[in-house]
Amino acid sequence: MKLSFQKGSIHQIHADVVASFVHQDSKLFERETTALRRLAGPPMETLLQTGDFRGKDDEIAVVYIGRGFAAKRLLLVGLGEQKKLTLEQCRRAAATAARKARALRTSTLALSLPQVQFTPTESITAFVEGAYLSLYKFDKYLTKKDDDNRSIQQIILSSKEPKFSSSAGEIVSRAQIICEATVLARDLSNAPGNEIYPETLAKAAQACAARNGFKATILEENEIEELGMGGVIGVCQGSSKPPHFIVLEYGEPSKKPVVLVGKGVTFDTGGISIKPSAAMSEMKMDMSGAAAVIGTFEAISRLKLQVHVVGLIPAVENMPSGSAVRPGDIIRHYGGKTSEVDNTDAEGRLILADALGYAGTFKPAAVIDLATLTGAVVVALGHYATGMMGNDAGLMARIREAGETTYERVWELPLFEEYEKLIK
């Protein structure tokens, strides 16, 4: 998909459909629609007289324009009340416009940026993210594509406001890179288990590194065993597909790195402690932590950030078989610590124990572990927040702040000392 920025008025944009974003507040609504009334003429006047569009959240209306616009369709999209407007509402408004444009089977969508209280970087990024990511589909295996939902080929962001300076194009490009990295992570997570397994996940990480010029080292089964990573070996011993341990590195080695650890269970049956069959197909996504790490490296390398980052991904498949790890087995991890397997469906913490131990060899400034580790967090927080636990209050505060900005929110769960006794 092509993204670009054009400076100019809404009626000058050449596109199949152009979206204008309108606040609900009566004075703002009147001011923002006055120019549209003048340019679009009777069709716009008729719509506003009916009261069918009032600028409420997620409200949308299509106006077919005869003259005055380079585009023939105008989308009016509601932003709600100005005082309640957030970056997430901007994303959702852009998503509403993009999905409607796709439903209209158009190939070019223009978004006329509204006057909002956010910086140009915040505003442009939010509208790009909302439009781009809302159009995501994992449909590579569909033998017959949905003809009613043709893909949008181009998104144009536009404004005549002076604050959108020459840097607007660079902001759009940066936002597009972040979106494309997100799509990479989504594609890896959505791919079935017969496409993404430890070996092919490692190859995907290598391809990302080759594309973007960072280092990728893949440790195979004998090397993993030599390092004493009993958790990785133990979990994978029931599968016919051997484990891989992926090490990614970007940036200046003289700086202490931030180490990102991603759980890479490419399919999780639960092993001997097998899961119920209902919804087991979703366990192809038990490597979403790994996918997020690879997507992060895609983004930071293409953005050329001045950081030193190491990514560690233990990639395994957790299967039941005659050679699978059993409840009651004792495993010796990297660094020598042992653990007793009480339930083989607790495989994530076994492989992550090895990865987190190995992270210490890099003498990191910080370690961030990303994992679909337990359904109990979903019970506690639902699907609207990620559980966060840690021992660095400053780092956790920064992650929380970043989560609020991107609307990938986190919620702190406790690590009381009493829990250590229960774990032991």
N, C-alpha and C positions, 0 to 999 in steps of 0.2 A: 504494500500500500504506500502511495506517495503522500507525504505531508509537506505543506509549505505555508508561508505567511505572506499575505498581500496587504499593503497599506492602501486604504481607500474606503469609500462609503459602501454601504450594504447593496445599493442598487447597481453598483458598477461591477460586481463580482460575477464572472461567467462560471456558472455551475448548474447542475441539474436541479438542485434545491439549495436554498440558503436559509439558515436558521437564525432567528433573532430572539434574544432572551429578555424577558420582561418581568419586572417586579410586580408583586401584588399590591403594594401600597398605592392608594388612590392617586396621590400627586405624582409619584414616580411613574405609575401606569399611564397616566395621561400624557406626561412629558415624553415617555419612551415610545408611545404609539402615535403621537402627533405627526412626526416625520414620516412614519410608515403610512399613515392615512393619506398624506399628501402625495407620496410616491406611488402607492399601490392603488389608490382610487376607490371606486365603488365596492369591489370585493372585500377590501379591508374594512370599509365603513359598515358594510352589511354585517360582517362578523361581529364587530364591536357593539353594534346596536342590539344584536340578539342577546348579548351577555353570555355567549357560549364559551368565551375565553376571558379569564379574569386574572391570569398571572399566578395561579396557585402552583404549589410544588407539583412537578411532574405533569402538569396540564399541558396539552399540546393541541394545536389546531393547524390545519393546512389551508392556505389561501392560494388560489390559482390566479395569477396576475396576467393581465392583458398587456399593459404598457408600463413604462417607468422603471422596470427592472431588467437587468441582463438575464437573470434566472426567471423561469416561468412558475416556479413553486416557491412559496414563502412558508416556512414553519415558524409558528409562534410557540415558544416554549416558556413555561412559567418557572420563575425563580423563588416564588414565595415572598415573605416579608424581608425587607432589607436587613433589619436588625438581627434576624435569625439566620442570615445567609452564612454558610460555611463552605470551605473548599470541597467538602464531600457533596454538598448540594449542587455545586457547579459541575462536578464530575457526573452526577446523576442526571442533571439537565442535558449535558452533552451526550450522555448515553441514550437518553430519551430521543433526542434529535437523530442520532445515528441509527438507532434501531428503526425509527419511523422512515428514515430515508431509504434504508435497506428494504423495508416492507413495500415502499413505493417503487422498488426495482430501479433505483437510480444508481449511477456509477460515480458521480461527483457530488460531494457535500461541502458546503461552505458554512463556517460558524462565524457569525459576526459577534465579536467579543463585547460583552456588556461592560458598563462602568460599574466596577465593584471596588470594595475597600482593600483588596489584596494587591500585592506587588505584581508587576508584569510577569515575573518568573513563576510565582504561585498561580496566577490566573491562567496563563498559557499552559502550564504543566497540567493543571487540573482538567482543563477542557480537552487537551490531547488525550490524557489518560482515560477520561470518561468515554470519549468517542471511540478511540482505538480499541480499548479492552472490551467494551461492550459488544463489539462485533466478532469477538473470538468464537470460533467453533472448532471442535476436533472432529472433522468429518472425512479424514483421509481414507477411511475404510468403507465409506458409503459407495456402493456401486452406482447408485443413482442420486445425484445431488438434487436438492430442493430448488426447483426452478423459480419458485415464488420469492426466494430470498437470495437474489443475486448479490455477489460481493461488491462492496463499495471500493473503487480503485483509487480514489483520491479524496483527501480531506484538506480543505483550505481554511486557515484561520485568518480573520481580517479585522482591521480596525483603522479608523482615521485619527484616533487619539494620539497626541504627541508622545505620551509616556511609552507607547510601544515603538521604541526606537529601532535602530538598525540591528540591535541585539536580539530582536524578536525571532528572527530566523534561526539563530543559534539555540535559543531556548526551545523552539519547536524540535530541532534536531536532537537535542539532549533528551527531551521527553520521549521522542520516538525510540531512541536507543533503550531507554528504561522499559518502555512498553514491549519492544521486541525481545528483550531479555526475559521479561515476565512471560511472554508467549512461549519462549524456549522451555522455561521451567514447567509451564502448563502442559506443553506437548509431551515432555518426558513423563510427567505424572499421569497423564491420561492414556499413554500408550499401554497396550495389553502386555501381560507377562511373557507372552511368546515373542514379543518384539524387544522389550527392555528386560534384560536379566543381567547378572553381574558383568559378564564380558561385554555386552553391548552398551551398558551404562558407562563402562570404562572407555569404550571407543567413542561414545558421545562426548565425554569429557576431553579426550585427546583431540577430537575434531574441533571442539571449541577453543582449545589451547592453540592448535595449529592456525586456526582462522585469525586469532587475535593476539598472538605473539607472547603468550605466557607459558610457563613450564608445567608439564604434566608428567608425573611418574606413576607407573602402574605396577604395584607389587602383586605377584601371583601367589598361588597357594603355597608353594615350597618356601618362598620368602616370608610370607605371613607366618608360617609355622616356625621358621627359624627365629623370628622376632619374639616368639612366645605369645602370640595373640590367640589364646585359647578360646576366647569368646567368639571371635570371627570363625575360627575353624570348627568349633563345636556346633554353632548354629547351622552352618552350611553342610555339615557332614551327612545330613539326610537327603541332600539334593544331588542330582546328577550333574548340576552346573557348578563348577568350582568358584570359590570366592575370589574377589579382587579388592585390593585396598588402593584407593585413588588418592594421590597427593598432588595438589595444585599449588602453584606459587606465583604470585605477581608482585612486582615492585622492587624497591631497593633493599637488598638483604642486610645492609648495615643497620637498618631500623628494626626494633623489636616488632614482630608481626602481630596482627590480630588473626587468631586462628578460628576459622569457621568449621565446625564439625557437622556433617549431615548424615542422618540415618539413611542407609541405602538398602533396606530390605525390599528387593524388587518384587517379591510376592511372599505373602505371609499366610500360610494355612493354619498357623498355630503349632505346627509340628505334631509330636505325639499327643500333646494337649490340644487336639484339633478344634478349630472354631466351628460354630454352627454354619451350615451351608448357606443360609439366607444372607445375601449381600456379601458373600466371601469374594465375589469378583472385584469389589472395591479395594481389596487388599493389594491390588497392583499399585495403589497409591501410597503404600507404606515406605516408599522411597522419596516422598515429597521433600523431606529435609535435604536429601542429596540433590534433588532437582533444583531446590532453592539456592544451594551453594553454587552449582554450575551456572545457574542464571545470574547470580551475583558476580561471578567472574566474567561472564559475558559483558555485563554492564560496566564494571569498573575498568576493564581493559579497553573497551571501546571509548569510554569517557576519559581515559588516560589520567585517572586520579592519582595523586601523589601520595600513595599509601603502600604499605607492605602487608599483604594478606596471604595466608596459607589456608588451603581448604583440605580437609581430611574426610574421606568418604569410605567407610567400610561397606562393601557391596556384597550382599549374600541373598540367598533364597532359602526360606524356612519351610521345609517339606517333611512329611512323615514317611519313614521307610524303615527297613531293617537296620540301617546304619545311623538313624537319627539319634540325636542326643535325647536322653531319657530324664524324666523327673527323678531327682535324687542324685544325678551325676554331679561330680565336682569338677569345676573348670579352673585352670590357672591362667590368669590374665597377663597381659604385658605389664612388666614391672614386678610380677611375682604374687600379687594378691589373688586369693582364691574366692570362688563363690559357689554355692550349692544351687543347682537348678531345681526350683520347686514347681515351676510351671513353664513348659517350653514355649508358651505363647508370650512369655516375658523376654523375648529374644532381643528386643531393641537395646535394653540396658546392658546386655551381655556384650554386644559388639561395640557399643558406645564406650564401655569401660576401657576396652583396648584403645579405641581412638583417642579418648580423653587422656589416657596415660601417655600415649605417643605424642600428644600435643605438647606435653611438657618438655620434650627434647628441643623444641624450637624456642624455648625461653620467651614465651609470648607476653605481650603487653596485656592481652585479654583473650579469653576463649568464649565463643558463643556457639552453643549447641542447638541445632535445629532438628526436631524430631516429632513424628506422629507417634508419640510414645504410649499413650494410654487413653482409652475412652472415658476414664473417670474425669478427665479435664473437661470433656464435652458435657458430661453430666453436671459438672460444677458451673461452667461458664456458657454453655450452649455453643452455637456456631458463630458468635459475634466477637469473640476475643480469644487470644492465645494465652495460655497459662505461662507465666514467667517465674522462674526461680533463680536465685543467684546469691553471691556473697560480695558483690561489688556494687554498693548503693549508687555511686556516681554513674557507672556504666548502665545500670538498670534505668536510672532516670533519663539518660540520653536515649535509650531504646524506647522508653515509654513516650518521650517527646516525639521521636521520629514516627512512632506508631500513630500518634494523634494527627500528625501532619499528613500522613499517607492514608489514614483511616484503616491501617492494619494494626488494630489496637491490641495491646497486651494488658494483662491483669496479673499483679503479683500474687503468688501463692507462697505460703510460709515454708521456711526451712528451720523449724524449731529443733533445738538440740535433742529434745525427747524423741524425735523421729529417727535419729541415728541409732538409738537403742532398738527401735522396732525393726530397722533395716538389718542390724546385726543379728 
